Amino acid sequence: MKLSIASFVLLATTSIAQTSASPLTSVQDLSTSVLRKTRQTINLSNIFGSPTAIPGYERLSSQPVFSVTTPWGSPYLLYERSDLTESDLEFDDELDGASRKQDNTKQVALYFMDEEDAMRLRDEMLQMDQMKGVDMRITATSLSKAVAQSVNVNKGLLTGQPINELSGRCKAPDEGGCLRYKIVPPKRELFYAARCHGRERVGLWGQNQEDDARLMMQGVPVIGGTMANLRKNAMEKRRRDKRNAKIGDGAGAVAVAEDGADSIRNEYKHMEGFVGVPVFHCPEMKKYNMVKGLLRNNRQKQTPLYFSYGDLVSSYESMRSKAKDASTIPEQPMVEVYNLMDVVTSIDRDQWRVKRARELRGILGSVPILNKITSKDGIAVDSSKVSSGLQQVIFIPNSKNTKFKESISKSGNGQVRGLRPMRPWGKDSM
């Protein structure tokens, strides 16, 4: 007896439905799983859509971040002690020095770029006597959501607490009215960033690469204390330079020292004492898919930025092994590290400039001179054709974090909801 493929699928579906208590539910579950697997295998938005057309913040959605939460997803809050340097950075100008010293602890929820850092915090919290037996989970979310919440650096982000009906004001931070979020950079990737060019962009200001790498191998309290001392020294240096500039003594010496220093250190003075999220770039590596380029009508090569140094090295070795002439490609990649927030804000700024140039060209199209801008060489160029190369930047998520996120999704919440305790019966009811 010969059966076609359609008949075989129909018989298999019928047999599954017959063995279940609710055949309709089984068929729906089967169709849902097949549809989900199909969407994961064939991503139409990735084939026809362009990742370089979306805003910079939305390009971070593929990178997962992790937090220590309750079973229903609420993050556990920590108390951080902020100093004057952080207060100045966070624009807390309405508080004077006395009130800052009295109230220097704030509640904060942390997003970890590395799951091992999140699990380390969870294990430390479970060792406390009052936390024994508590069900703590590692919850994964997207980096774009974490960035959207953590950009509120002053008071924090509003929570779901109701507003006072009489005064119309929100509750204070200590009452749960608002909450501050912070992103914790990965220690593992900062260790690798210490050996890359541009390490000052992510706050690695040691005398040499070995000192920065050795610092990232220490515990979080040691790293935090070292960064606090660097912030304090940097603030005192800025105050001393301003005071000397007002008096007029030593202003020329300061200018000469700045001109003779490294250009990256001069440009990233604000990162001294702070740590950024590193992303890695190799100039020899470009990404282009001919089929997708034809479908999208975009044949420009994309510039990948990796969240993981190990993923970049693996991709580089794979690219070199597939090359026709591997001798033209260096054996070791020349890796440069960038600050994630600088890249994202630069992409957003360039997209705004392009959009604004199109609007001006539509309104003032009859006046070509108004669409011109002057370059550094004094040559007039068209503002709509200025390209910085950031339009083709894409972010490659960390494969290690992605695998851990997939394991969390497969395990699920692990709690059965909606079930009531069984009533006593038999001998137990007597």
N, C-alpha and C positions, 0 to 999 in steps of 0.2 A: 504494500500500500504506500503510495507516494504522497507526500505532503509538501505543499509549498511553504515558503518562509512565512507568509502572512498567516496561513493556517497553524503553523507551529507556534508563532507568537500568540495567536488567539487561544490555542489550547493551553499554553503555559500560563497565560493570564487567567484563564478560567480555573485552572488547577489551584493557583494561588488564592483566588477568590473563594473557592470552595473550602479550603483548609482554614480560612479565617472566620471569626465570628461575625464580622461585618464586611461583606464582599465589597461594598461601595467604598468603604474607607481604605481597603487594601489597594484597590485600583487607583484611587486618588493619590495615595502615598507613592505607588509605583510610578505614576505619571509625573508626580512632582520631583521624585529623585532623578528620573530620566531627563526632565527638563533642566534641572539644576546642573546635572553633569554635562548636558549639551551646551549650556551657557558658559560653563567653565572651560570647555574645550574650544568652542567657537565663539570668540569675542568679537562681535560685529563692530562695536564701537572702537576697538583697537585696529580693525582692518580698514574701516572707512573714515574714522575720525582721526584727527591729528592731535597728539599729546602736546605739541608746541603751540596750539591755538588757545588753550585754556589758561587762566591766570596762574601765576607762580605758586600761590598757596594751594590751589587745587591739584597741582602736580605732586604734592607730598602725600596724597591719599594712599598710595601703595605701600608706604613705609609704616609698619606698626610700631606703636609705643605701648608700654605696659605700666600698670598701676596696681597697688595693693588695695583691694576693695573687699566689701562685704559680699555675701552670696547674691545680693540683688544689685550689685554694681556701684554702690556708694563708696567713694574713696576714704581711706583712713587718713585723718588729718594729723599733721605734725606741727609742732611749734618751732619756728626758726627765730634765731636772734639776729636782728639786722643791726648794722653799725652805721655810722654817719656817712660813710662812702656809698653804701647802698641806698640810703635815704636820699642823698643828692642825685643819684642816678635815676631814682624812681619819682622824682619831682614832688617830694613831700615838702613843699615850701611853706605850707600853712602851719607847720609845727616848728616850734622853737627848739633850741638845743636842750633845754631842761626837760621838756615833755618827751623828747626823743629818748633821752637817757632813762626816763622812768618807764616808758612804754616802748620797749624795743623788741618785744616778742609778738609774732604774728602767726596766725594759722595759715597753713599752706598745704596744698595737695600736689603731689609729685607725679610726673610722667617720666618714666625711665626709657631711654633709648635702647638699653640692653636688658634682656629679661633676667640675666644673672644678678644684676644690681637690684632689681625688684624682688627677686627671691631671697637675696641676702637681707634686705630690709624686713621682709616677712618673717624670716627665721629669727632675726633679732627681736622683733616684737613678740613673737610667740614664746620667747624665753622669759618674758616678764611674768610675774606671779599673777597679776590681774588679767593677763591675756591667755592663760592656759585654757585649752579646750575651745577657743574661739575659732570659728570657721572662717579663715581668711583665704581669699582667692587672688590669683593673678589674672587681671582682666586686660584684654587687648583692645586698643582703639587705633584710629588713624592719626598720623602726625599732623595732618591738616586741622583736625579738630583740636588737638593739643595746642597748636600754634594760635588758633583763633581764641582759645581761652586764656592763654598765657600772655597775650599782648596787653592785657589790662594790668599794667605794672604798678599803678598807684594804689587805689583802694581794693581792686580786685573785680571779680565778675559777680553780678547779682545772682542770688540763689532763689529758691522757690518760697522764701519766707514772705508772708503777706505784709503789705504796707500799712502803716498806722492810719486808721480811718480819720482820726482827729487832726493830726498834723500833716499827713500826707508824705511822711518821710520813711525811708527804708531803715531797717534795723542796722545797728552798728556791726562792724566785723566781728567783735567779740560776742555778739548776740546771734550770729549766724546769718546776718543780712547779706553779706557778700563774702567771697572766698577768692583767694589768690592761688593761681596755678603756676607751676614752674616745670620746665623741661630739664631733666638731668642728662648731661652729655655722657656718652659711653666711655668708660675708662679704657677699655680695650682699644678702641679706635684712636683715642688721644695718645695712647702709647705708640701706636704706629705713626700718628701725625707728627710726633717729635722728630722723626727722621726725614720728614718731607720738607720741601722748600715752601716757605710761607707759613711756618708754624706759629708766627706771631699773630696771625689772623684769628686763631682760635685761643689766644691767651697764653701760649707757651713762650714765656719771656726769660727762660733760663740763660745762663752764660753759654751753654753749649747744648747739643742734642742729648747727651748722656744725662745731664741734670734733669731735663724735662721728662725723659723716659723713666728715670729713677723715681721722680715725684709721682708719676701716674701709677707706679707699682705700689704706692703706699695706700693706707686706708683713707676712707672719706674724711674723718676728722683731721688727719694730717694735711690732706690736700686743702680742706677748707681753711685751716689755720694759716697755711702758707699763702693762700690767695688773699686772706684778710690782711696779712702783713704787707703784701705787695700793694694792695689798694691804699693802705695807710701811707706807705712811703711815696706812692705816686701822687697822692693828694697833697702831702707836705711839700713835694717838689714843685707842684703846680703853684701852690700858694707862695713859695719862696721865689719862684720866677716872676710871678705877678708883682710881688713886693719889690724885687730888684728892678723890674721894668718901670715901676712908678717912681722909684728913687732916682733911677738913671745909672746905677752902678751894676756892671756885669751884664747889661742887656746885649752888648756886642758879643761877649763871650758865649752867651746862650745861643745867639743866632748862628755863630760859627760852628758850635757843637751840633746844632740841629742839621746844618747843611752837610756836615761830614758824616753823619750817622746813616744807617741803612734807611732807604726810602720806605720800606715796608714798616719799620718800627716807627717812623715819623707819621705814617698814615694811620697806623693802628695804635696810637697812644692810649685811646680810650679802652682798649682791651687788656691793659696791664692790670692784673689782679682779678680778671674775670675769665671765665671759660666758655667757649662757644661750641657749637655742634659742628664737627668736621665733615666735609665732603671731599672726595678725592678725584683728581682729574689727571689724565695722561694725554698730552697733545697728540701722540701718534694714534690714538684710538678714536675712531669715528663710527657711527652706526647708520646704516642705510639698507633698506629693503626695497628692491626694485619693484616688486609686485605692489606693495603698499604705497610706494611713491607714485606709481601710475594711477592707482585708485584715488589717492588723495590729491593728485595733480601738484605734488610737491617733491621735487627731486633734490632738495638740499640735504646734506648729511647732518645728522643729529650729533650733538656733543653730550656724551653720557657723563654724569657725575655720580660717583659711587658712595654709598653710605658705609661700605665695608672696604677696607684696604685689601683684605684677602680675596674678595670677589674681583677687585680690579686686577690683581696679579694673576688670578686664574683666567680671566678673560684675555689678558695680555698674552699669556702663554698659549692659549687656544688660538688667538689671532696669528701669533708668530708661527705656530705649527701648520696652519692652513695656508700661509703665504707661499707664493710661488718661489720667491727668492728670500729665504729667511735671513740671509747675510746682510740685507739692507736694513733690517730692523735690529735695534740694539737688544742684547740679551736681557738686560735689566731695564725696567721702565723708569722713566723720569717722572716721578709723581709729585704733583703740587697740591697742597691742601688749601681749601677755602672755607670761609665761615658761611654756614647755611643761611643765616638770616641776611647776610649781605647779598648773597646771590638772589634770594627770593625777592627782597625789596628792590634790587636792581632790575629784575625782570618786570616787576610791577611798574616801576618808573618808566622803563622803555615802552611797555605796552601803552601806558598813558600818553606818552609822547607821540607814538604812532597814531593813536586814536585822535588826539588833538590836532595833529597835522592833517589828517583826513577831513576833520570838521572845518578847519580853516581853508583847506583847498576847495571844499564845497561852497563855503560862504564867499570867499574872496578869490575865486578861481580866475576872475578877470584881471587880477592884479598879481602877476607872477612874482614881483619883487617882494611881496609880503610873505611868500612861502619860502624865502631864502634865509638861511642863517649863516653866520660867519664862523669858519673853522679856526683852529689855532694858528694856521698859516696865513690867515687873512683872506682865504678864498671862499667865495659864496657858494654854498651847496644847497641842494634841495632837502628840506627837513623831513620830507616823507620817505626819502631814500637813505637816510642815515641808519646804519646798522652797526650794533656793537657786538653781535654774535650771540647775545643772550637769548634771542628768540628760539634758537635751536637746542637749548639746554633741556635735557631730560634727566630725571633722577632714577637711579637703579637701586631698589630696596635691598636691604641686607638679607641675604639668603638664610642666614642663621636665625634671624628674628622671624622671617616669614615661615620657616618650618615650625618654629615654636608656636606661632599664631595658629597654624593649621592644626597642630595637636590640641590646642585649647578648644578650637571649634569642634573637633571630632569628639572630645570628651564631654562637651556640653556643660550644663550648669550642675548636674549631679543631684538635684533635689526634685522630689515629687511634690507638686503643688495641687491643691484642691482636694486632697484625700483627708477624710476625717478618721479619727481613731476607731477601731472596731469595738462594737458593743460587747460586753461580757455575755457569754452563753454557756450552756452546759453546766459543769461543776463550778466554773468561775462565777456564775450568776447567783449562786446560793450564798 
